[in-house]
Amino acid sequence: MARNELPIEMYHRIYRLAVRKVSADQIAITLDLPINTVRSVIKQFFSNKSPMKEVPSKQKSTSEQQSYLDIYILQRLRISILDINGMVTEEHNARLQEELDKILDSNLRLVALLMSNVKKIDEAGFSTILNFHKKFLAKGRYSGILDPSRETENFLQANELESKIPVFGTEKAFEENALKTKKKK
């Protein structure tokens, strides 16, 4: 696949994942792209002769401000992590709802919503997450927010929402609480 055949959003997603040290194989699976394409794009991003270094700073700041929402499922030994990146806003609510519905329809039992890379959150986005949490609990499963970003924490505190959904700072804390809660039932 030639470089100009991918939409710009794919380049952004590949770059964000590569910077977070996600393997090329996992990126290819997540984005449903051929592994050779992902490897060549990553190579272009991080080679010494990268065309990215030639991009004027004005264009970089515009692309960084671009509204996006990326969601990835990370599987751990006992829990699943839904890694939410970007803007949890009304603009991206349909995408968020679609991904959360997939989790509801799956057989996953313990799901942490990793929100450390959430850049912006609004009422519509949080409402979608809260509705997911309530439905997930109704099915006898467990979910909570993991490692909220400063923006997410500020939103939760400003709207007094900390009591609506459990919030954890680490995977270990989430896992211990989730397993303790499961044993009580």
C-alpha positions in Angstrom: 0.0 0.0 0.0 1.5 3.4 -1.0 1.7 6.1 1.6 -0.9 8.3 -0.1 -3.5 5.5 0.1 -4.2 5.8 3.8 -6.4 8.5 5.3 -4.6 11.1 7.4 -6.5 9.8 10.5 -4.8 6.5 10.1 -1.4 8.1 10.2 -2.4 9.9 13.4 -3.5 6.7 15.0 -0.4 4.8 14.0 1.8 7.5 15.3 0.0 7.8 18.6 0.2 4.1 19.1 3.8 3.8 18.1 4.8 6.7 20.5 3.1 4.7 23.3 5.4 1.8 22.3 2.6 -0.5 21.0 4.1 -3.2 18.8 3.7 -2.9 15.0 1.9 -6.3 15.0 -0.6 -5.0 17.6 -1.1 -1.8 15.7 -1.8 -3.7 12.5 -4.4 -5.9 14.2 -6.0 -3.0 16.0 -6.3 -0.9 12.9 -7.0 -3.8 10.5 -4.0 -2.9 8.3 -1.3 -5.1 6.7 1.7 -5.4 8.9 4.1 -4.3 6.2 2.1 -1.1 5.8 2.3 -0.4 9.5 6.0 -1.1 9.6 6.8 1.2 6.7 4.7 4.0 8.2 6.4 3.6 11.5 9.8 3.5 9.8 9.0 6.8 8.0 7.9 8.4 11.3 11.0 7.5 13.2 13.8 7.4 10.6 16.5 10.2 10.7 15.3 11.4 7.3 11.7 11.7 8.4 9.5 14.1 6.4 7.8 14.9 9.6 10.8 17.0 10.7 10.2 19.3 7.7 6.6 20.0 8.6 6.2 23.7 9.7 5.2 24.1 13.4 1.9 25.7 12.5 0.7 22.5 10.8 1.8 20.3 13.7 -0.2 22.4 16.2 -3.3 22.2 14.0 -3.1 18.4 13.8 -2.5 18.2 17.6 -5.7 20.2 18.2 -7.8 18.1 15.9 -10.7 16.4 17.6 -10.4 12.6 17.8 -11.4 9.6 19.8 -9.4 6.3 19.7 -10.5 3.3 21.8 -8.5 0.1 22.2 -9.1 -3.1 24.2 -6.1 -4.3 26.1 -6.3 -7.8 27.6 -4.7 -8.5 30.9 -4.6 -11.8 32.9 -7.8 -11.2 34.9 -9.2 -7.9 33.6 -9.7 -6.1 30.3 -8.8 -2.5 29.8 -10.7 -0.2 27.5 -8.0 2.4 26.6 -9.9 5.7 25.7 -7.8 8.4 24.0 -8.8 11.9 22.9 -12.1 13.7 23.2 -15.0 12.1 25.1 -17.5 14.6 23.8 -20.9 14.8 22.1 -19.1 15.0 18.8 -17.7 11.5 19.3 -20.6 10.0 21.3 -21.7 7.6 18.5 -18.3 6.1 18.3 -18.0 5.8 22.1 -21.4 4.2 22.3 -20.6 1.7 19.5 -17.4 0.6 21.3 -19.1 0.3 24.7 -22.0 -1.7 23.2 -19.4 -4.2 21.9 -18.1 -4.6 25.4 -21.7 -5.1 26.7 -22.3 -7.8 24.1 -19.0 -9.6 24.8 -18.3 -12.0 27.6 -15.8 -9.7 29.3 -16.5 -9.5 33.1 -14.1 -7.0 34.6 -13.5 -3.9 32.5 -11.4 -0.8 33.5 -12.0 2.3 31.5 -8.4 3.7 31.1 -8.9 7.5 30.8 -5.4 8.8 31.3 -5.2 10.1 27.7 -8.6 11.8 27.6 -8.0 15.4 26.6 -11.6 16.6 26.9 -14.8 15.3 28.4 -18.3 16.7 28.5 -21.7 15.8 29.9 -22.8 13.7 26.9 -19.6 11.7 26.9 -19.7 11.0 30.6 -23.4 10.2 30.4 -22.6 7.5 27.9 -19.9 6.1 30.1 -22.2 6.1 33.2 -25.0 4.4 31.3 -22.5 1.7 30.2 -21.4 1.3 33.8 -25.0 0.8 35.0 -25.8 -1.7 32.3 -22.6 -3.6 33.0 -23.4 -3.8 36.7 -26.9 -5.0 35.9 -25.4 -7.9 34.0 -23.4 -8.9 37.2 -20.1 -7.5 35.8 -17.7 -4.9 37.2 -16.3 -1.7 35.6 -14.7 1.5 36.8 -12.5 4.4 35.6 -8.8 3.8 35.7 -6.1 6.5 36.0 -8.3 9.5 34.9 -6.5 12.4 33.2 -6.5 15.8 34.9 -9.4 16.9 32.6 -11.4 13.9 33.6 -10.7 14.3 37.3 -11.6 18.0 37.1 -14.9 17.2 35.3 -15.8 14.5 37.9 -15.1 16.8 40.8 -16.8 19.9 39.4 -20.0 17.9 38.7 -19.7 15.8 42.0 -19.7 12.5 40.0 -17.1 10.6 41.9 -19.8 8.6 43.7 -21.5 7.5 40.5 -18.7 5.3 39.2 -15.6 3.9 41.0 -12.3 5.6 40.1 -8.9 3.9 40.5 -5.4 5.1 40.2 -3.7 1.8 39.3 -4.6 -1.5 37.5 -3.7 -3.3 40.7 -6.2 -1.3 42.8 -8.9 -1.8 40.2 -8.2 -5.6 40.0 -8.2 -6.1 43.8 -11.4 -4.1 44.2 -13.1 -5.9 41.3 -12.2 -9.3 42.5 -13.2 -8.5 46.1 -16.6 -7.2 44.9 -17.0 -10.4 42.8 -16.3 -12.7 45.8 -18.9 -10.9 47.9 -21.7 -11.6 45.4 
